[in-house]
Amino acid sequence: MIKMKVCMLGAFAVGKTSLVQQYVNSIFSEKYQTTLGVKIDKKSVSINDQTLELILWDLAGEDEFIEVRSSYLRGSSGVILVADGTRAETLDIALMLKQKVDREVGEIPFILLVNKADLADNWTIDQTRLEQLKQDGWFIMLTSAKDSANVEDAYLALATKLQQTL
């Protein structure tokens, strides 16, 4: 079994913890839980007859100052950036966090999850921006931690990218 560290990055309240809990434990809670520092979970996944143990580092949300501690990023094999479809500014934060990751640990596999697909009628993220990111080579999935839409597929997509780096 190959262990791979994956950091979950995004603004406050975009649903990072809810996505991890949905993926690891198949649960969703309406109760908001602020992550202080880092919360670590793990889940094994089989890709092409190879088992990867994803060590999921759910980092505290970042906003104005983008102060992700470099020490949390060290040793990361991959990153899941999370934005909240109902708050357009969270996409800007995700983009800044991607730049920080590139500076701190280099270019590693990543995906962008635009969460809260169950609230699509209230989205403020411009679809044109998402299309431009896709054209620039970004892998983007629309997810809902609440109803589990695309959650499993998102983690499998990143695990596949990680397995290809071995």
Backbone as CSV, one residue per row, in Angstrom:
resi,resn,N_x,N_y,N_z,CA_x,CA_y,CA_z,C_x,C_y,C_z
1,MET,0.847,-1.182,0.000,0.000,0.000,0.000,0.892,1.244,0.000
2,ILE,0.556,2.173,-0.868,1.320,3.403,-0.981,0.526,4.522,-0.317
3,LYS,1.172,5.209,0.640,0.515,6.308,1.341,0.797,7.610,0.618
4,MET,-0.265,8.408,0.432,-0.135,9.679,-0.271,-0.894,10.758,0.491
5,LYS,-0.180,11.819,0.809,-0.761,12.951,1.534,-1.484,13.870,0.549
6,VAL,-2.734,14.182,0.869,-3.556,15.072,0.050,-4.065,16.193,0.946
7,CYS,-3.782,17.434,0.575,-4.259,18.581,1.350,-5.539,19.131,0.736
8,MET,-6.509,19.392,1.589,-7.764,20.031,1.205,-7.612,21.519,1.511
9,LEU,-7.707,22.360,0.477,-7.495,23.792,0.643,-8.665,24.581,0.100
10,GLY,-8.987,25.664,0.791,-10.046,26.552,0.333,-10.394,27.560,1.402
11,ALA,-11.285,28.458,1.073,-11.731,29.496,1.998,-12.539,28.876,3.140
12,PHE,-12.877,29.710,4.118,-13.732,29.274,5.215,-15.098,28.855,4.678
13,ALA,-15.639,27.784,5.216,-17.029,27.372,4.974,-17.352,27.003,3.528
14,VAL,-16.354,26.529,2.775,-16.640,26.068,1.408,-17.082,24.615,1.398
15,GLY,-16.859,23.902,2.516,-17.308,22.516,2.609,-16.198,21.482,2.600
16,LYS,-14.966,21.887,2.910,-13.840,20.938,2.906,-14.082,19.795,3.883
17,THR,-14.413,20.118,5.101,-14.649,19.090,6.116,-15.837,18.219,5.740
18,SER,-16.885,18.829,5.223,-18.072,18.065,4.819,-17.748,17.121,3.675
19,LEU,-16.920,17.557,2.732,-16.512,16.679,1.629,-15.721,15.485,2.142
20,VAL,-14.791,15.745,3.052,-13.996,14.647,3.615,-14.900,13.683,4.371
21,GLN,-15.800,14.215,5.190,-16.684,13.342,5.969,-17.611,12.535,5.063
22,GLN,-18.079,13.146,3.999,-18.936,12.423,3.053,-18.138,11.306,2.384
23,TYR,-16.900,11.599,1.999,-16.073,10.613,1.308,-15.634,9.480,2.246
24,VAL,-15.149,9.827,3.412,-14.587,8.830,4.328,-15.659,8.062,5.090
25,ASN,-16.691,8.782,5.568,-17.683,8.161,6.459,-19.104,8.129,5.907
26,SER,-19.308,8.642,4.706,-20.644,8.709,4.082,-21.660,9.418,4.964
27,ILE,-21.217,10.519,5.599,-22.138,11.296,6.433,-22.051,12.773,6.080
28,PHE,-23.153,13.485,6.340,-23.201,14.928,6.175,-23.902,15.502,7.387
29,SER,-23.350,16.577,7.917,-23.963,17.256,9.051,-24.277,18.691,8.657
30,GLU,-25.487,19.130,8.984,-25.878,20.524,8.723,-25.152,21.475,9.669
31,LYS,-24.632,20.936,10.766,-23.964,21.746,11.774,-22.577,22.143,11.282
32,TYR,-22.308,23.440,11.231,-21.008,23.926,10.761,-19.959,23.683,11.831
33,GLN,-18.858,23.097,11.405,-17.744,22.842,12.325,-16.498,23.527,11.786
34,THR,-16.004,24.513,12.531,-14.786,25.197,12.128,-13.608,24.271,12.372
35,THR,-12.746,24.141,11.368,-11.528,23.349,11.528,-10.452,24.270,12.076
36,LEU,-9.846,23.849,13.163,-8.745,24.601,13.749,-7.456,23.867,13.411
37,GLY,-6.591,24.522,12.653,-5.336,23.881,12.278,-5.558,22.868,11.178
38,VAL,-5.468,21.596,11.548,-5.615,20.536,10.559,-6.321,19.339,11.194
39,LYS,-7.165,18.669,10.405,-7.803,17.426,10.817,-7.402,16.385,9.780
40,ILE,-6.962,15.241,10.245,-6.447,14.224,9.333,-7.345,12.993,9.337
41,ASP,-7.739,12.573,8.137,-8.500,11.342,7.938,-7.765,10.526,6.890
42,LYS,-8.144,9.263,6.752,-7.541,8.468,5.688,-8.543,7.487,5.126
43,LYS,-8.298,7.144,3.859,-9.141,6.171,3.187,-8.316,5.503,2.101
44,SER,-8.477,4.203,1.994,-7.778,3.444,0.959,-8.639,3.367,-0.286
45,VAL,-7.970,3.417,-1.424,-8.651,3.343,-2.704,-7.790,2.499,-3.638
46,SER,-8.447,1.704,-4.456,-7.735,0.851,-5.394,-7.839,1.436,-6.795
47,ILE,-6.673,1.688,-7.402,-6.596,2.243,-8.747,-5.706,1.327,-9.570
48,ASN,-6.242,0.785,-10.649,-5.458,-0.087,-11.535,-4.698,-1.167,-10.757
49,ASP,-5.416,-1.883,-9.916,-4.848,-2.979,-9.120,-3.764,-2.530,-8.150
50,GLN,-3.739,-1.261,-7.813,-2.773,-0.746,-6.842,-3.562,-0.025,-5.748
51,THR,-3.216,-0.308,-4.491,-3.921,0.325,-3.384,-3.154,1.551,-2.904
52,LEU,-3.876,2.666,-2.879,-3.327,3.905,-2.350,-4.060,4.230,-1.060
53,GLU,-3.322,4.627,-0.048,-3.956,5.122,1.166,-3.848,6.636,1.124
54,LEU,-4.994,7.274,0.942,-5.032,8.725,0.904,-5.072,9.251,2.333
55,ILE,-4.053,10.022,2.691,-4.013,10.675,3.997,-4.529,12.092,3.750
56,LEU,-5.757,12.346,4.162,-6.455,13.593,3.837,-6.244,14.622,4.940
57,TRP,-5.524,15.669,4.601,-5.268,16.771,5.521,-6.289,17.866,5.240
58,ASP,-7.268,17.994,6.125,-8.313,19.005,6.020,-7.803,20.238,6.766
59,LEU,-7.305,21.216,6.002,-6.704,22.407,6.609,-7.761,23.466,6.892
60,ALA,-7.522,24.229,7.953,-8.429,25.315,8.307,-8.619,26.238,7.120
61,GLY,-9.834,26.763,6.970,-10.145,27.650,5.857,-9.316,28.911,5.871
62,GLU,-9.015,29.389,4.687,-8.196,30.590,4.536,-8.983,31.632,3.768
63,ASP,-8.857,32.872,4.197,-9.495,33.940,3.440,-8.504,35.053,3.164
64,GLU,-8.666,36.151,3.824,-7.953,37.366,3.463,-6.440,37.233,3.339
65,PHE,-5.804,36.510,4.221,-4.352,36.565,4.247,-3.669,35.340,3.655
66,ILE,-4.417,34.355,3.244,-3.864,33.156,2.611,-2.647,32.668,3.397
67,GLU,-2.872,32.367,4.653,-1.770,31.994,5.540,-1.648,30.490,5.779
68,VAL,-1.797,29.689,4.752,-1.599,28.259,4.914,-0.159,28.046,5.351
69,ARG,0.025,27.321,6.411,1.382,27.072,6.892,2.121,26.167,5.918
70,SER,3.313,26.610,5.565,4.133,25.828,4.631,4.380,24.429,5.163
71,SER,4.514,24.300,6.485,4.787,22.986,7.073,3.645,22.010,6.818
72,TYR,2.403,22.510,6.722,1.274,21.629,6.425,1.340,21.093,5.001
73,LEU,1.906,21.880,4.105,1.962,21.494,2.695,3.101,20.528,2.387
74,ARG,4.161,20.567,3.197,5.323,19.718,2.917,4.941,18.254,2.837
75,GLY,5.486,17.590,1.841,5.235,16.160,1.682,3.934,15.823,0.987
76,SER,3.227,16.847,0.513,1.955,16.592,-0.173,2.187,15.950,-1.525
77,SER,1.384,14.952,-1.808,1.399,14.308,-3.115,0.394,14.946,-4.055
78,GLY,-0.657,15.522,-3.473,-1.712,16.133,-4.267,-2.518,17.118,-3.448
79,VAL,-3.353,17.893,-4.145,-4.148,18.932,-3.501,-5.555,18.915,-4.080
80,ILE,-6.527,19.089,-3.186,-7.905,19.337,-3.611,-8.242,20.759,-3.197
81,LEU,-8.454,21.605,-4.199,-8.875,22.978,-3.966,-10.399,22.982,-3.963
82,VAL,-10.983,23.720,-3.012,-12.443,23.743,-2.910,-12.934,25.186,-2.935
83,ALA,-13.914,25.433,-3.787,-14.601,26.727,-3.833,-16.081,26.468,-3.572
84,ASP,-16.773,27.490,-3.116,-18.206,27.426,-2.846,-18.925,28.126,-3.986
85,GLY,-19.722,27.384,-4.742,-20.418,27.953,-5.887,-21.281,29.152,-5.552
86,THR,-21.722,29.274,-4.301,-22.583,30.386,-3.904,-21.802,31.629,-3.488
87,ARG,-20.468,31.521,-3.453,-19.627,32.672,-3.069,-18.462,32.775,-4.062
88,ALA,-18.623,33.635,-5.045,-17.646,33.755,-6.129,-16.240,34.056,-5.626
89,GLU,-16.115,34.804,-4.552,-14.786,35.166,-4.045,-13.980,33.943,-3.601
90,THR,-14.664,32.841,-3.303,-13.929,31.646,-2.871,-13.148,31.010,-4.019
91,LEU,-13.554,31.284,-5.248,-12.782,30.807,-6.396,-11.464,31.571,-6.474
92,ASP,-11.501,32.872,-6.235,-10.273,33.671,-6.217,-9.312,33.160,-5.155
93,ILE,-9.845,32.805,-4.005,-9.010,32.287,-2.917,-8.396,30.950,-3.328
94,ALA,-9.189,30.091,-3.959,-8.660,28.802,-4.427,-7.520,29.012,-5.424
95,LEU,-7.661,29.989,-6.309,-6.614,30.277,-7.293,-5.340,30.761,-6.603
96,MET,-5.486,31.607,-5.586,-4.323,32.080,-4.835,-3.660,30.933,-4.069
97,LEU,-4.482,30.043,-3.523,-3.927,28.903,-2.797,-3.153,27.981,-3.730
98,LYS,-3.636,27.821,-4.954,-2.911,27.006,-5.939,-1.532,27.605,-6.213
99,GLN,-1.462,28.929,-6.327,-0.171,29.595,-6.528,0.760,29.356,-5.347
100,LYS,0.203,29.403,-4.144,1.022,29.163,-2.949,1.557,27.732,-2.948
101,VAL,0.722,26.769,-3.283,1.160,25.375,-3.350,2.296,25.238,-4.363
102,ASP,2.124,25.847,-5.528,3.157,25.765,-6.567,4.481,26.337,-6.065
103,ARG,4.416,27.446,-5.327,5.637,28.062,-4.780,6.275,27.199,-3.697
104,GLU,5.440,26.621,-2.831,5.944,25.913,-1.652,6.412,24.490,-1.947
105,VAL,5.654,23.745,-2.772,5.993,22.331,-2.997,6.145,21.977,-4.469
106,GLY,5.993,22.949,-5.340,6.093,22.682,-6.768,4.744,22.250,-7.325
107,GLU,4.744,21.952,-8.603,3.503,21.544,-9.249,3.237,20.073,-8.954
108,ILE,2.135,19.827,-8.279,1.712,18.464,-7.941,0.288,18.279,-8.445
109,PRO,-0.166,17.031,-8.582,-1.539,16.814,-9.052,-2.564,17.533,-8.170
110,PHE,-3.565,18.101,-8.829,-4.614,18.810,-8.094,-5.914,18.737,-8.884
111,ILE,-6.998,18.966,-8.167,-8.296,19.164,-8.799,-8.993,20.314,-8.077
112,LEU,-9.919,20.925,-8.759,-10.736,21.980,-8.169,-12.157,21.462,-8.046
113,LEU,-12.689,21.508,-6.841,-14.079,21.140,-6.609,-14.879,22.410,-6.360
114,VAL,-15.923,22.602,-7.132,-16.853,23.700,-6.874,-18.013,23.044,-6.144
115,ASN,-18.052,23.291,-4.853,-18.975,22.586,-3.964,-20.305,23.325,-3.846
116,LYS,-21.251,22.621,-3.289,-22.615,23.088,-3.039,-23.448,23.088,-4.317
117,ALA,-23.265,22.033,-5.126,-24.044,21.871,-6.357,-25.535,21.764,-6.064
118,ASP,-25.877,21.343,-4.846,-27.289,21.258,-4.465,-27.924,22.648,-4.365
119,LEU,-27.102,23.688,-4.348,-27.595,25.064,-4.281,-27.319,25.810,-5.591
120,ALA,-27.289,25.096,-6.699,-26.897,25.666,-7.996,-27.714,26.907,-8.372
121,ASP,-28.961,26.990,-7.945,-29.782,28.161,-8.264,-29.243,29.429,-7.614
122,ASN,-28.423,29.274,-6.577,-27.875,30.424,-5.849,-26.408,30.698,-6.184
123,TRP,-25.887,30.026,-7.188,-24.464,30.184,-7.513,-24.148,31.577,-8.022
124,THR,-22.977,32.067,-7.621,-22.489,33.365,-8.089,-21.179,33.227,-8.863
125,ILE,-20.609,32.032,-8.895,-19.386,31.821,-9.673,-19.747,31.858,-11.153
126,ASP,-18.986,32.644,-11.897,-19.206,32.812,-13.319,-18.765,31.550,-14.067
127,GLN,-19.698,30.940,-14.776,-19.389,29.717,-15.536,-18.306,29.944,-16.582
128,THR,-18.217,31.159,-17.089,-17.184,31.486,-18.081,-15.793,31.335,-17.468
129,ARG,-15.652,31.731,-16.206,-14.356,31.575,-15.517,-13.998,30.105,-15.384
130,LEU,-14.975,29.292,-15.046,-14.708,27.856,-14.913,-14.316,27.260,-16.262
131,GLU,-14.991,27.673,-17.310,-14.658,27.175,-18.647,-13.241,27.586,-19.049
132,GLN,-12.856,28.806,-18.694,-11.502,29.271,-19.006,-10.464,28.448,-18.253
133,LEU,-10.729,28.156,-16.993,-9.808,27.321,-16.213,-9.684,25.928,-16.841
134,LYS,-10.814,25.377,-17.282,-10.778,24.068,-17.947,-9.926,24.132,-19.206
135,GLN,-10.065,25.206,-19.967,-9.262,25.381,-21.175,-7.778,25.506,-20.842
136,ASP,-7.491,26.021,-19.641,-6.106,26.152,-19.181,-5.569,24.853,-18.582
137,GLY,-6.370,23.781,-18.656,-5.908,22.475,-18.193,-6.339,22.073,-16.794
138,TRP,-7.175,22.871,-16.151,-7.640,22.539,-14.808,-8.708,21.451,-14.894
139,PHE,-8.640,20.505,-13.944,-9.668,19.475,-13.810,-10.642,19.975,-12.756
140,ILE,-11.887,20.196,-13.151,-12.895,20.785,-12.265,-14.091,19.862,-12.172
141,MET,-14.572,19.672,-10.949,-15.806,18.900,-10.743,-16.753,19.706,-9.865
142,LEU,-18.039,19.587,-10.158,-19.077,20.207,-9.346,-19.553,19.155,-8.352
143,THR,-19.494,19.497,-7.070,-19.809,18.522,-6.024,-20.857,19.060,-5.055
144,SER,-21.420,18.131,-4.309,-22.289,18.483,-3.190,-21.986,17.521,-2.049
145,ALA,-21.405,18.052,-0.998,-21.160,17.216,0.180,-22.489,16.805,0.807
146,LYS,-23.505,17.650,0.653,-24.809,17.374,1.265,-25.477,16.145,0.653
147,ASP,-25.543,16.088,-0.679,-26.223,14.945,-1.299,-25.233,13.971,-1.948
148,SER,-23.964,14.174,-1.700,-22.850,13.310,-2.128,-22.586,13.322,-3.639
149,ALA,-23.180,14.255,-4.363,-22.988,14.318,-5.813,-21.514,14.513,-6.169
150,ASN,-20.983,13.573,-6.937,-19.616,13.597,-7.449,-18.511,13.545,-6.394
151,VAL,-18.841,13.323,-5.140,-17.812,13.325,-4.095,-16.867,12.144,-4.288
152,GLU,-17.403,10.944,-4.361,-16.563,9.752,-4.562,-15.755,9.885,-5.857
153,ASP,-16.420,10.328,-6.927,-15.749,10.477,-8.218,-14.604,11.484,-8.156
154,ALA,-14.772,12.539,-7.372,-13.729,13.559,-7.263,-12.463,12.985,-6.627
155,TYR,-12.636,12.263,-5.535,-11.468,11.678,-4.877,-10.830,10.599,-5.752
156,LEU,-11.649,9.845,-6.455,-11.104,8.840,-7.377,-10.341,9.491,-8.521
157,ALA,-10.828,10.632,-8.992,-10.131,11.345,-10.066,-8.748,11.790,-9.601
158,LEU,-8.673,12.335,-8.382,-7.359,12.746,-7.883,-6.482,11.524,-7.632
159,ALA,-7.050,10.464,-7.065,-6.270,9.244,-6.810,-5.696,8.690,-8.116
160,THR,-6.460,8.769,-9.180,-5.978,8.314,-10.482,-4.800,9.165,-10.943
161,LYS,-4.920,10.479,-10.765,-3.802,11.383,-11.115,-2.568,11.031,-10.272
162,LEU,-2.776,10.757,-8.993,-1.659,10.436,-8.096,-1.005,9.115,-8.518
163,GLN,-1.822,8.133,-8.861,-1.297,6.827,-9.247,-0.456,6.942,-10.511
164,GLN,-0.819,7.846,-11.387,-0.073,8.037,-12.622,1.310,8.647,-12.392
165,THR,1.526,9.231,-11.212,2.834,9.824,-10.917,3.819,8.802,-10.352
166,LEU,3.330,7.592,-10.039,4.193,6.581,-9.424,5.090,5.920,-10.444
